[in-house]
Amino acid sequence: MSISKKYPWILVGLLWVVALLNYMDRQMLSTMKPSMMIDIQELQSATNFGRLMAVFLWIYGSMSPFAGMIADRISKKWVIVSSLFVWSAVTCSMGYATTFDQLYWLRAIMGVSEALYIPAGLALITEFHDSKTRSLAVGIHMTGLYMGQALGGFGATVAHHYSWQVAFQSFGIIGILYSLGLFFFLKDKKKDTLYVIDNDDKKIGLFKGFGLLFTNIAFWVILFYFAMPSLPGWAVKNWMPTLFAENLGIDMAKAGPLSTITIAASSFLGVIFGGILSDRWVQKNIKGRIYTSAIGLGLTIPAVLLIGFGHSLFAVVGAAFCFGFGYGMFDANNMPILCQFVSIKYRATAYGLMNMTGVFAGAFITDFLGKSTDAGNLGKDFAMLAGVVAVALIIQLSFLRPKQNDFIDE
């Protein structure tokens, strides 16, 4: 097998590590709060800590469409390498911060730099992988995000044995070194193998991609279909330990690991299964990816209901596993489905817009369920999200009708 045939999978491996670092660096802050607030007293305030977490989400979400637009117009290799270098340097710099204001601005810069990665990374993977391997490649890449989220907790371990400063500095240096190595191994797909470049391409206006996407009805359906399941998706990330503790009557020390390990393990299995199934199904049926994604979302509907209302260990843990598995199938197919409806020229821009809606949905539901928790209605309001997913599922099955596996030009 030649190097050229191996490279699409080498690329997935290279970007898997970047995805891991992307989520790990952003998650460490939340796990090291007890250590940090000893040195930075403003963090003892839940309001201030919330501001620190929120500034990242709002800037990350706002920047995502522009990050995608940049990735569609210049070298994706340079976008990815530069993004990793900057957010790793920011992570390292946080280890030298001595005031809340310094942390706040560094967290804001991290939001900008991390936003650049996902649209560029996923678009590059879909350029190197055709319809026979696209969903599996994206799914494997997604496991890097899950692993990074899980490993973010080790920041607290390093902080406990050494200091929170050492944790930030160490992981930041790892990212900087990896970005330097990535520069030599990461490759762009040559544009002449993607689509024919003509004089009109050279004159493309800066916001032409937005205009074409917003006049594409299928893209609006995909955008809605991506955003609505993001509500329970983010709710699970931020509120699952609390739901486990309340519904099972156990303390947070047990509820936290039980919930996060269940979701991480099942999501890992879901993206791999969903990727393999989708890549095979789409060879026989043009709607194979849509059906695979729909099956995954369908699994999350009863799972959300049981997580919200269940009170037995079997019901709640089983529902969490079902949710993670189904959401993994959904996660593995979002970008591949997008490739069936959006020109290869604007996929990073399109995913950037999707990422923005997903993050904003996450910010909304996190705040909503926080108020719900204070009112004693967390389980009931969480379960209501099953209805939102059902609506998204019906719209997706009714209106998405792809005509080809790979939309090349527009």
C-alpha positions as CSV (number, residue, x, y, z in Angstrom):
1,M,0.0,0.0,0.0
2,S,1.5,3.3,-1.0
3,I,1.9,6.3,1.3
4,S,-0.7,8.2,-0.5
5,K,-3.3,5.5,0.3
6,K,-2.3,5.4,3.9
7,Y,-2.3,9.2,4.5
8,P,-6.1,9.7,4.9
9,W,-6.0,7.4,8.0
10,I,-2.6,8.9,9.2
11,L,-4.4,12.3,9.0
12,V,-7.2,11.0,11.3
13,G,-4.6,9.9,13.8
14,L,-2.8,13.2,13.7
15,L,-6.0,15.2,14.2
16,W,-7.3,12.8,16.9
17,V,-4.5,14.1,19.1
18,V,-5.4,17.7,18.3
19,A,-9.1,17.0,19.1
20,L,-8.0,15.5,22.4
21,L,-5.9,18.5,23.3
22,N,-8.8,20.8,22.1
23,Y,-11.2,19.5,24.7
24,M,-8.7,18.7,27.4
25,D,-7.3,22.2,27.6
26,R,-10.7,23.8,27.8
27,Q,-12.0,21.3,30.4
28,M,-9.1,21.6,32.9
29,L,-10.2,24.9,34.3
30,S,-13.5,23.4,35.6
31,T,-11.7,20.6,37.4
32,M,-9.1,22.8,39.1
33,K,-11.3,25.4,40.6
34,P,-10.7,24.3,44.2
35,S,-6.9,24.6,43.8
36,M,-7.1,27.9,41.9
37,M,-9.4,29.8,44.2
38,I,-6.8,29.6,47.0
39,D,-4.5,31.8,44.9
40,I,-7.1,33.8,43.0
41,Q,-9.8,34.7,45.5
42,E,-12.3,36.0,43.0
43,L,-12.9,32.4,41.9
44,Q,-14.5,31.7,45.2
45,S,-17.5,33.4,43.8
46,A,-19.7,31.1,41.7
47,T,-20.7,34.2,39.6
48,N,-17.2,35.0,38.7
49,F,-16.4,31.4,37.9
50,G,-19.5,31.3,35.7
51,R,-18.3,34.4,33.9
52,L,-15.0,32.7,33.2
53,M,-16.7,29.7,31.7
54,A,-19.3,31.7,29.8
55,V,-16.8,34.0,28.0
56,F,-15.2,31.0,26.4
57,L,-18.6,29.7,25.1
58,W,-19.9,32.9,23.8
59,I,-16.7,33.8,21.9
60,Y,-16.1,30.3,20.7
61,G,-19.7,30.2,19.3
62,S,-19.5,33.7,17.8
63,M,-16.2,33.0,16.1
64,S,-17.1,29.6,14.7
65,P,-18.7,30.8,11.4
66,F,-15.8,33.1,10.6
67,A,-13.4,30.3,11.5
68,G,-15.1,28.1,9.0
69,M,-15.0,30.9,6.4
70,I,-11.2,31.4,6.9
71,A,-10.6,27.6,6.6
72,D,-12.5,27.5,3.3
73,R,-10.3,30.3,1.8
74,I,-6.8,29.5,3.0
75,S,-4.7,26.5,3.9
76,K,-6.5,24.2,6.4
77,K,-3.1,23.0,7.5
78,W,-2.0,26.5,8.5
79,V,-5.4,27.1,10.3
80,I,-5.1,23.9,12.3
81,V,-1.4,24.3,13.2
82,S,-1.8,27.9,14.1
83,S,-4.9,27.3,16.2
84,L,-3.3,24.5,18.2
85,F,-0.1,26.6,18.8
86,V,-2.1,29.6,20.0
87,W,-4.5,27.9,22.3
88,S,-1.6,25.8,23.7
89,A,0.4,29.0,24.3
90,V,-2.7,30.4,26.1
91,T,-3.0,27.3,28.2
92,C,0.6,27.6,29.2
93,S,0.2,31.3,30.0
94,M,-2.7,30.6,32.3
95,G,-0.2,28.9,34.5
96,Y,1.5,32.3,35.0
97,A,-1.7,34.2,35.7
98,T,-2.0,35.9,39.1
99,T,-5.3,37.8,38.7
100,F,-8.9,37.1,37.7
101,D,-8.7,39.6,34.9
102,Q,-5.7,37.9,33.4
103,L,-7.5,34.5,33.4
104,Y,-10.6,36.1,31.9
105,W,-8.8,37.6,28.9
106,L,-6.7,34.4,28.3
107,R,-9.9,32.4,28.4
108,A,-11.4,34.8,25.8
109,I,-8.4,34.4,23.5
110,M,-8.7,30.6,23.9
111,G,-12.3,30.8,22.7
112,V,-11.1,32.5,19.5
113,S,-8.2,30.1,18.8
114,E,-10.1,26.9,19.6
115,A,-13.0,27.9,17.4
116,L,-10.6,27.8,14.4
117,Y,-10.0,24.1,14.7
118,I,-13.2,22.0,14.4
119,P,-14.5,23.4,11.1
120,A,-11.0,23.1,9.5
121,G,-10.2,19.7,11.0
122,L,-13.5,18.1,9.9
123,A,-13.5,19.7,6.5
124,L,-9.9,18.4,5.9
125,I,-10.9,14.8,6.9
126,T,-13.9,14.8,4.5
127,E,-11.6,16.0,1.7
128,F,-9.3,13.0,2.2
129,H,-12.0,10.5,2.8
130,D,-14.7,9.6,0.2
131,S,-18.2,8.2,0.9
132,K,-16.8,4.7,1.6
133,T,-14.9,5.8,4.8
134,R,-16.1,9.3,5.6
135,S,-18.4,8.6,8.6
136,L,-16.0,6.2,10.2
137,A,-13.1,8.7,9.8
138,V,-15.2,11.5,11.4
139,G,-16.4,9.1,14.1
140,I,-12.8,8.1,15.1
141,H,-11.9,11.8,15.2
142,M,-14.9,12.5,17.5
143,T,-13.5,9.9,20.0
144,G,-10.6,12.2,20.4
145,L,-13.0,14.9,21.7
146,Y,-14.6,12.5,24.1
147,M,-11.2,11.3,25.4
148,G,-10.0,14.9,25.8
149,Q,-13.1,15.7,27.8
150,A,-12.5,12.7,30.1
151,L,-8.8,13.4,30.5
152,G,-9.5,17.0,31.4
153,G,-10.1,15.7,34.9
154,F,-6.4,14.8,35.2
155,G,-5.7,18.5,35.5
156,A,-7.1,18.3,39.0
157,T,-4.8,15.3,39.7
158,V,-1.7,17.2,38.6
159,A,-2.9,20.3,40.5
160,H,-3.3,18.1,43.7
161,H,0.2,16.6,43.5
162,Y,2.0,19.7,42.2
163,S,0.0,22.9,41.5
164,W,-2.6,24.2,39.1
165,Q,0.1,26.4,37.6
166,V,2.2,23.3,36.7
167,A,-0.9,21.6,35.2
168,F,-1.6,24.5,32.8
169,Q,2.1,25.0,31.9
170,S,2.7,21.3,31.3
171,F,-0.3,20.6,29.1
172,G,0.3,23.9,27.3
173,I,3.9,22.9,26.4
174,I,2.8,19.5,25.2
175,G,0.4,21.2,22.8
176,I,3.1,23.7,21.6
177,L,5.5,20.9,20.8
178,Y,2.9,18.9,19.0
179,S,1.9,21.8,16.9
180,L,5.5,22.2,15.7
181,G,5.7,18.5,14.8
182,L,2.3,18.7,13.1
183,F,3.6,21.4,10.8
184,F,5.9,18.8,9.1
185,F,3.3,15.9,8.8
186,L,0.0,17.6,8.1
187,K,-0.9,18.0,4.4
188,D,-3.5,20.0,2.5
189,K,-5.5,18.4,-0.2
190,K,-4.6,20.0,-3.5
191,K,-7.4,22.1,-4.7
192,D,-7.1,20.9,-8.3
193,T,-8.1,17.4,-7.0
194,L,-11.2,18.8,-5.2
195,Y,-12.8,21.1,-7.8
196,V,-11.9,23.0,-10.9
197,I,-10.6,26.5,-10.2
198,D,-11.7,29.1,-12.6
199,N,-11.7,32.9,-12.7
200,D,-14.9,33.1,-10.7
201,D,-13.4,31.2,-7.8
202,K,-10.6,33.8,-7.6
203,K,-13.2,36.6,-7.4
204,I,-15.3,35.0,-4.6
205,G,-16.5,37.6,-2.2
206,L,-15.7,37.2,1.4
207,F,-19.2,36.4,2.5
208,K,-20.4,34.5,-0.7
209,G,-20.4,31.3,1.2
210,F,-22.8,32.6,3.8
211,G,-25.1,33.8,1.0
212,L,-25.1,30.4,-0.7
213,L,-25.7,28.5,2.5
214,F,-28.6,30.7,3.7
215,T,-30.4,30.2,0.4
216,N,-30.0,26.5,0.6
217,I,-33.1,25.0,2.2
218,A,-31.4,21.8,3.0
219,F,-28.8,23.6,5.0
220,W,-31.5,25.3,7.2
221,V,-32.9,21.8,7.9
222,I,-29.4,20.5,8.8
223,L,-28.8,23.5,11.0
224,F,-32.1,23.0,12.9
225,Y,-31.4,19.2,13.1
226,F,-28.0,19.9,14.5
227,A,-29.0,22.6,17.0
228,M,-32.1,20.9,18.6
229,P,-30.3,17.7,19.8
230,S,-27.5,19.9,21.1
231,L,-29.9,20.9,23.8
232,P,-29.9,17.5,25.5
233,G,-26.3,16.9,24.4
234,W,-25.1,19.9,26.4
235,A,-27.5,19.2,29.2
236,V,-26.0,15.8,29.6
237,K,-22.4,17.2,29.6
238,N,-23.2,19.8,32.3
239,W,-26.0,18.3,34.4
240,M,-25.8,14.5,34.2
241,P,-23.8,14.1,37.5
242,T,-26.4,16.2,39.3
243,L,-29.3,14.1,37.8
244,F,-27.5,10.9,38.8
245,A,-27.0,12.2,42.4
246,E,-30.6,13.4,42.7
247,N,-32.4,10.5,41.0
248,L,-30.3,7.7,42.6
249,G,-29.9,9.3,46.0
250,I,-26.1,9.0,45.9
251,D,-23.4,11.6,46.6
252,M,-21.6,13.5,43.9
253,A,-18.3,11.7,44.5
254,K,-20.0,8.5,43.1
255,A,-22.4,10.2,40.7
256,G,-19.8,12.1,38.8
257,P,-17.5,9.2,37.7
258,L,-20.5,6.9,37.1
259,S,-22.2,9.3,34.8
260,T,-19.2,10.6,32.9
261,I,-17.7,7.1,32.3
262,T,-21.0,5.7,31.2
263,I,-21.5,8.5,28.6
264,A,-17.9,8.5,27.4
265,A,-17.8,4.7,26.9
266,S,-21.2,4.5,25.1
267,S,-20.5,7.5,22.9
268,F,-17.2,6.0,21.9
269,L,-19.0,2.8,20.8
270,G,-21.7,4.8,19.1
271,V,-19.5,6.8,16.8
272,I,-17.6,3.7,15.7
273,F,-20.8,1.7,15.1
274,G,-22.5,4.6,13.5
275,G,-19.6,5.4,11.3
276,I,-19.2,1.8,10.0
277,L,-23.0,1.4,9.5
278,S,-23.4,4.7,7.7
279,D,-20.5,4.1,5.3
280,R,-21.9,0.7,4.3
281,W,-25.5,1.8,4.1
282,V,-24.9,4.8,1.9
283,Q,-23.3,2.6,-0.7
284,K,-26.7,0.9,-1.1
285,N,-29.1,3.7,-0.3
286,I,-28.4,7.4,-0.8
287,K,-30.2,8.2,2.5
288,G,-28.1,5.7,4.5
289,R,-26.3,8.4,6.5
290,I,-29.6,10.1,7.3
291,Y,-31.2,6.9,8.4
292,T,-28.2,6.0,10.6
293,S,-28.3,9.4,12.2
294,A,-32.0,9.1,12.7
295,I,-31.7,5.7,14.5
296,G,-29.1,7.2,16.8
297,L,-31.4,10.2,17.7
298,G,-34.3,7.8,18.0
299,L,-32.4,6.0,20.8
300,T,-31.9,9.3,22.7
301,I,-35.6,10.0,23.0
302,P,-36.6,7.2,25.5
303,A,-33.2,7.7,27.1
304,V,-33.8,11.3,27.9
305,L,-37.2,10.4,29.4
306,L,-35.7,7.7,31.6
307,I,-32.7,9.8,32.7
308,G,-35.2,12.5,33.8
309,F,-37.7,10.3,35.5
310,G,-35.8,7.1,36.4
311,H,-34.9,6.3,40.0
312,S,-33.4,2.8,39.8
313,L,-29.7,2.2,39.0
314,F,-30.5,-0.1,36.1
315,A,-32.9,2.4,34.5
316,V,-30.7,5.5,34.8
317,V,-27.4,3.9,33.9
318,G,-29.1,2.0,31.1
319,A,-30.7,5.2,29.8
320,A,-27.4,7.1,30.0
321,F,-25.7,4.3,28.0
322,C,-28.5,4.4,25.4
323,F,-28.2,8.2,25.1
324,G,-24.4,8.1,24.7
325,F,-24.6,5.3,22.1
326,G,-27.3,7.1,20.1
327,Y,-25.7,10.5,20.3
328,G,-22.4,9.0,19.1
329,M,-24.2,7.7,16.0
330,F,-25.6,11.2,15.4
331,D,-22.2,12.8,16.0
332,A,-20.4,10.6,13.5
333,N,-22.8,11.6,10.7
334,N,-23.4,15.3,10.9
335,M,-20.4,16.4,8.7
336,P,-20.9,13.5,6.2
337,I,-24.6,14.4,5.8
338,L,-23.5,18.0,5.3
339,C,-21.2,16.8,2.5
340,Q,-24.3,15.5,0.6
341,F,-25.9,19.0,0.4
342,V,-23.1,21.6,0.6
343,S,-20.3,22.3,-1.9
344,I,-16.9,21.2,-1.0
345,K,-15.9,24.9,-1.2
346,Y,-18.0,25.9,1.8
347,R,-18.1,23.0,4.1
348,A,-15.9,24.5,6.8
349,T,-18.1,27.7,6.7
350,A,-21.2,25.5,7.0
351,Y,-19.9,23.5,9.9
352,G,-18.8,26.7,11.6
353,L,-22.4,27.9,11.5
354,M,-23.6,24.6,12.9
355,N,-21.0,24.7,15.7
356,M,-22.2,28.2,16.6
357,T,-25.8,27.2,16.9
358,G,-24.9,24.1,18.9
359,V,-22.8,26.1,21.4
360,F,-25.4,28.8,21.8
361,A,-28.0,26.1,22.4
362,G,-25.7,24.7,25.0
363,A,-25.3,28.1,26.7
364,F,-29.1,28.5,26.7
365,I,-29.9,25.1,28.2
366,T,-27.2,25.2,30.8
367,D,-28.7,28.5,32.1
368,F,-32.2,27.1,31.9
369,L,-31.5,23.9,33.7
370,G,-29.6,25.8,36.4
371,K,-32.8,27.8,37.2
372,S,-34.8,24.5,36.9
373,T,-32.5,22.9,39.5
374,D,-33.0,25.7,41.9
375,A,-36.8,25.3,41.4
376,G,-36.6,21.5,42.0
377,N,-37.7,20.6,38.5
378,L,-34.4,19.4,36.9
379,G,-35.6,15.9,36.1
380,K,-38.9,16.9,34.7
381,D,-37.5,19.7,32.5
382,F,-34.7,17.5,31.3
383,A,-37.2,14.9,30.2
384,M,-39.1,17.5,28.2
385,L,-36.1,17.7,25.9
386,A,-37.2,14.4,24.4
387,G,-40.0,16.2,22.6
388,V,-37.5,18.7,21.1
389,V,-35.5,15.8,19.7
390,A,-38.6,14.1,18.3
391,V,-39.5,17.2,16.4
392,A,-36.0,17.5,14.9
393,L,-36.1,13.8,13.9
394,I,-39.4,14.2,12.1
395,I,-38.2,17.3,10.2
396,Q,-35.0,15.6,9.2
397,L,-36.7,12.5,7.9
398,S,-39.3,14.5,6.1
399,F,-37.2,17.1,4.3
400,L,-33.6,15.9,3.8
401,R,-33.5,14.1,0.4
402,P,-29.9,13.9,-0.9
403,K,-29.2,13.3,-4.6
404,Q,-25.5,12.4,-4.3
405,N,-22.9,11.2,-1.8
406,D,-20.5,14.0,-2.4
407,F,-21.7,17.5,-3.4
408,I,-18.6,18.7,-5.3
409,D,-19.5,22.1,-6.8
410,E,-22.1,24.8,-6.6
